[in-house]
Amino acid sequence: MNLPTKYRPKILADVVGQPIVTRALTNALIRSQINSAYLFVGLRGVGKTSTARILAKSVNCQTHERPTPKPCGCCNACREIERGSALDVVEIDAASNNGVDEIRSLIERVSLTPIARQRVVILDEAHCMTSNAANALLKTLEEPPGHTLFILCTTEAHKLLPTIISRCQTFEFHALAPTTIAEQLSAIADQESIDITEDALLTLARHAQGGMRDGLQLLGQASLSTDGAIGVEEVIALTGGIPPEELLSLIKAVLKPDVLRVLTQARRWLESGQTPSNIIATLLPTYRDLLMVKGAGQSVKTLITSGLTYKTLSRLTHTFTTEQLNQSLALLKDAERLLGSHRPEVWVEVCLLNLIPGYATQPTVAIHPVKDSIPSTPVSLNGKPSQPLADHWRTIINAAPEKAQPWLSQLQLVSCQNGIYELTGDKTTLNKLSRASRKVAQLIQKTTGDDQLIVITFKPPEEVMAS
């Protein structure tokens, strides 16, 4: 069941969620004020290429003597354009035909008189053109033959030459709201006799990330995944997400607090195939929704993006303070940066433990290579001038347990300012630091007597010498 193809819009009025674009193009067709070149910009699956094909039908429909916003879809020209066999409608994928030779061949072709009323060139993924190919197209875009219409579609307009953009009338295709996608999916589900709940449709729409095509693909896939009614559980299983009841179980364990339960749930997710990035990506919108409901109540009911219902979120907000929710969001944001490090699953477990209110007051540690140099003036945690770096680090080492002092001595303190400790050493020692980072942060906090945030960064020796 190929729903995206079956329900591709036929006329401009059928394009969902792009009222400004459809209104402007409709008026241009009615008033015969069609530009020679258009640039359609937007995310994947929001209707750029479909609108380009509708525009091609609108200017060439044989049922009407002039361009129309409502092509009949029945004449030879409309049917050939829909099938992709029209001689005068050239659709090129610039991702694979991006060279100068292809563009020069296209320019020669558009100079010929078309059989239909107007020749239309649809250049998909236009940002993939090479600079030379784009320059070759410039003159033709500026002064195209009167019978030719260019439509460039792209997801990355910033990669196009400014001179190309300036020669086109640009339309921004916006990402569709989940509610808009859900409404359209609901209408299609009724036509296709697909039994699916409203909550499941909204979950599908959120997973589509603003693209109607992705939503239709998921709906078709969901209809084949079960013989009965499609609920939220089936959609989550299909998309590889985390079930709401497991998400709720984790949050309750965080609130209790139940450390063992938090770790057990994290390990269960990881062993079931959930990636660390997906776990964090699920928790971020959940805590965002908790903060939103905490502050604004029922007025933000339609803005919820996580898998939990408003009723559940509202019940949970009574057990959180605003400060705790903000702190949790900051921890999750920091965890995102650590997912590319060694053993990301460990950092996920550490992050989940830090979500427990009691743990959040302990030093927060970030271990990652730093690209920007940190001022090397020796200062203490509170920013006041202190002893030289080597002496300061020796004081910390002397306060460490005896068995840890030898490998801590292999590290060198490069800089220290406002709680940011930049250390260097050989690879083996840095690996040890990564594993013992929390204990080192606690040691620093205990030795300096300051309870502010501790951030540990590291640089390989060669980077220290280079800087």
N, C-alpha and C positions, 0 to 999 in steps of 0.2 A: 504494500500500500504506500505509494509515493504521494503523500499529502501535499508537500510543498509544490510539486508540479501540478497536481490536480486543482489546487486552490490558489494558483498564481493569479494575481489580479488582472482583469481583462481591460478595464478602463480606469481613468485616474481616480474616479470616485470610489473604486474598490481598494485603493492603496490605504492601508491602515496606519494611523498614528503619525501621518505627515501632512497635516492640514495646510501649513504655509506653502509647502512645495506644490501640492496639488492645486491649490487655489491660484497660485501665480502662473503655473503652466496652463491651467484651464483658461484663465483670462488671456494669456498670450495666444492660445489657439483660437479663441472666439474673436479676438481683435486682429488676428493675422499679424501679430508682432513677434514672430518667432525669431529668436537669436540664431546666429550661425554656429555658435559653439556653446555647449553647456558643460559644467563640471559638477558631478554629483559626488558629494563627500559624506561618508558615514561608516558606521560599524558594519560588519558582515551581517547579511540577512535582514536588513531593514527596508529593502525595496528599491535599491539604486538601479540594478540591471532590469528589474521588472518595469520600473517607471520608464527607463530608456526604451524598452521594447514597445510599451504602450504609446510613447511619443512617436516612435517609428510608424506604428499603425495609424495614429491620429493624423499624421501628415500625408499618408498614402492611401487611406481608406477610399475605395472606389465607389462606395454607396453615396458618398458626399462629394460635392463639387469643390469643396475647399476644406482646409484642415478643421478637424472637429475634436472636441474633448471626449466624444462618445463613439469611437470606431465600432462598426457593426459586428466585426468578428466573423462575418459570413462570406464576404467577398474573397476573391482569389488572393488579393494583396494581403488582407488580414490573416487568412489561413496560412499562407506561405511564411509570413513573418513569425507566426506562432510555432510553425514547424521548424523554423530555422533554415528554410530553403529559398528565401527571397533573394534574388540576384542583386537587388539594389539596397539591401540592408546587410552591411558587413559588420560582423561581430568578431572582434579580435581580442585574444587573451594576451595582453602585453607582458605577462609573466614569462611566456615562452616565445613570444614574437616581439622582442624588444630591441632589435638591432636596427642599424641605419638602413640596411638593404630592405627589410620588411616595410619600414616606413616609406621609403622611396617608391616601392612597389605600390603601396596604398595610395600615395599621392598621384601616381600615374593613373590609377584606376578611377579615382574620384573626378579626374578631369574629363572623363567620358560622359556623354549625355545618358542619363538613366532611362530605363524603360518605364518605370513608375513615375509618379509626380515628383518625387524627391529621393535622392540617395542619402541614406543615413549610415554613418560610421559610429559604431559603439566600441569604444576602446576600454576594455575592462582591465582592472589593476594597472591603471595608467602610470602609477608611480614607479613601476618596474622598468620603464623605458630608460635606456642609457642616455647620458647627456647629449651625445651626438645625435641619437634618434630624436630626442625632444627638440633639439635645435633644427633638425631637418623638417620637423612638423610646424615650426613657428610661422613661417611665411604663409603656408596654406591655411593655418588657423586664423591669421590676421586678415587675409583676403581670399576666403574660400570661394569656389565656384557657386553661383547663385542657386544651383540645384542640389547643394550638399549641406547636410547638417551633421556636425560632430558632437558626440556625447561621450565625455570622458568620465569614467567611474573609478573611484579610489577610496581606500580605507586610510591612506596616509598622505594627505594633501601636502604636508610639510616637506615631502621628498620631491615634489614637483618643482620645476623651475618657476620662479616668480613671473617670468615672461610668458609662460604657458597659462598660469592662473589669470593674469591680467587680460588675456584675450578671450576668456570664457565668462559666461554668466554662472556664478557659483550658487549651488543650493546645498544646504546642510541637512542631511537626513539624521534625525536624532534617534537615540536608543528608545525603544518603546517601554512604557511603564508596565510593570508586571500585571496590573489590573487590566490594562488595554489588551495585552497578549492573552490573559485568561478569558476575557469576554469573547475574543475571536475564536479561541480554542473551544470554548463552550458551544458556540454556534456550529462549528464544524463537527464537534463530537455528536451533537444532536442529528446532524445530517447523515453522519456515518454510523449512527446507532451504537456509539461507543459509550458504555456505562462507566462514568467516572465522576467522582465526587468533586464538589467545588474546591475543597481544601487541596485535593490532589492536583486540580487544574492550576491553582495558584502556586503550588510547589513547582510544577512543571514550568510555569511562566517565570518564576524567579531563577530557575536553573538555566533558562534560555538566555539570560544576561542581556536583555534588550533586543534580541533578534527574533522576529516572527518565524523565520525559516527554521531556526533551531527548535523553537517551540513546536512547530508542526512535525518535525522529525521525531521529537521525543514522544509526541502524542501517538504517532503511528507505531513507534516502537513499543510504547506502553500497551497499546491495544492488542499486540501480539504476545505480550509477556504473561497474560493471565486469561483464563476462560470466564472469570466472574467479573464483579465490579472492581474498578481500579481505585484504590485508596492511596492515602499518603504513604503508607508503608511500602506499597508496590513501586511507587515513584522513587522513593528514597533508595530502595534496593536496586532499581534500574540505573539510577544516576551515580551510585556508589557513595551516597551520603551517609550521615550518621542519623540513626532513628531518633525521633524526638524524645522517646521514653528513656533512651540511654543518655541523651544530653541532659535531661532533667535529673536523672540519677546522679550524674557527675556533679551538677550544681548543688544538689542536696548534700552530697558527700563533702563538698567544699564548705558548705555552711555549717555542717554538724559540729566540728570538723571530724572527718574520718580519713586519716592519711592512707591507711591500707586500702580502703575502698577506692580512693582517688587513683592510687598507683595500679590497683587491679584493673580498673576500668581503662586506664591509659594503655596498659599492657594488652588487654583484650582487643582494643581497637587496632593496635599495631600488629598484633598477630593475625587479625582478620583481614589485613591488607590495607587498612587505612594508612595513608602517608602522613608524616608529621605536618606537612604543609596543609593538608586537608583538615586535620584536627584543629589547627590554629585558625584556618579560614572559616571553620564552622563556629568556633567560639567567639571570634571577633564580632560578627553581626549579632550574636546572641547577647553579649554584654552591652553592645551598642543599643539594642532594643530595650534591655533592662534599664539603662541610663535614661533613655528617651521616655519610657513609660513612667519611670520614677519622677521625672521632671514635669511631664505634660499630661499624664493620665490618658484618658480615652480619646483625646483629640488627635493622638498620633496612631490610632488603631490601624489606619490604612497604610502607614509607613513602615510597618513591621516587615523585616526581611528574613528573619531567622525561622527555624522550623517550629518554634514554640508559639502557641496561641496567645492572644492578648490576655485571656483569663489566667493562664498559667504564669505569664510574665508579671501580671499585676499582683498575683499572690506572692511571687518571689521577691518583688521589690520591697516589701515590708521588712524583709530580713537583711537588706543591704543598706548601707549608707551611701550617699552620693560620692563621698571620698573613696570608699572601698571600690565602687564601680569604676571611677576614674583611674584609680591605681591599677586595677585589673586590666583595663584597656591599655594602659602604658606598658604593663608587663607583656601582654600579648603582642603588642607592636614591637617590643624589643626582641621577643622570641622569633618573630618573622625574620629578623636579620641574622639570627643564629642558625637557621635551618640549612644554610649552605656549608656549615662547619662540619667538622668530624663528629660522627655519631649524633645526628640530629634528633634521633629518638630519645636520647638521654636528656637533651635540652627540653623536649616536649614534656617529659615527666617532671623535670625541675620547674618548668613554667606552671604546670598544673598544681604542683605543691605550693608555689608562690601565690596562687589565687586564693589559698586559704588565708583568711584575715590574719591569723596569728603569725603566719610565715612572712607576710608582706612587710613586717617591720624589720625583718632581718636584712642584712646588706644585700643589695641586688648586684649581681655580677654580670658583666658582659665581656666575653673573651672573643676577640676578633682582631684580625690584622687591621692596622690603621693606615690610611692613605695620606691623611693630612698630618703634618707634624704638629706636635703639641709643644707649647712654650716650655723651654727647658729650665727656666728659673726655679731653683729649689724653693718650694713653698710647702706649707703644711696643708692639711685637709681644709681648714677654714680660710685659706688664701693668704695667711700671714707669712712673712719671710721666716725661714727656718734654717736648720743646719744643712751642710752640703749633702748632695744626693747620696754619695757613697756611705757617709756616716749615718744618714737617715735610714738607709736600707739595712745597714749593719745592726742598728738598734732593733729593727723589726725582726731580723734573723735571730738575734740573741734571745728574743722573747718567744721564739718558736720551740716546739718540742725538739729534743736532742736528735732524734732520728730524721727530722725534716731539715735540719740545718745544713747538712752537706749539699743537698741538691738545690736548696734555696740560695746557697753561696755561689752556685754556678750562674745565677741570674744577675743581670746588671740593671739598676734603675736608671732609665734614660731621662725621664721627666716625671714631675709630680705636681699637679695643680688642681685645686678644687675637687679633690677626691678621685681624679683620674691618674692612675698609676700606669705608666708605660714601661714595660720590661722587655729585655732582650736576652738571648742566650742560644745555645745550640738546639737543634731540632728535638733531641731526646728530652732535654730539660723543659722546653716549651710544651711538649706533650704532657709531661708530668704536671706542669702548671695548669694546663687545660682541665685535667682530671681533678685537681685539688683546688680549683679556683675559689670555691665557696669558703673553704677553710682558710685560704690565704687572705681573702677579703675580711673574714672575721678576725684573723690575727692582726691585720692592719688596723681595723677598727678598735680592737682591744688595746693595742700598743699606743695608738695616738690619742685615745680617749675621746674621739669624736664619733657621733652616731649618724653622720650624713651618708648619703649614697656613695658606695665604693664602686668604681668602674675600673676593671683591669684590662688593658690592651697590650698587644705585643707586636714586636717587629723583629724579623730575622736580622742578624748582624749586618748582612750586606746592605739592607735598606737603611739601617742606622748610619752606616758609613757614607752612603750615597747622599743622605740628607744633611 
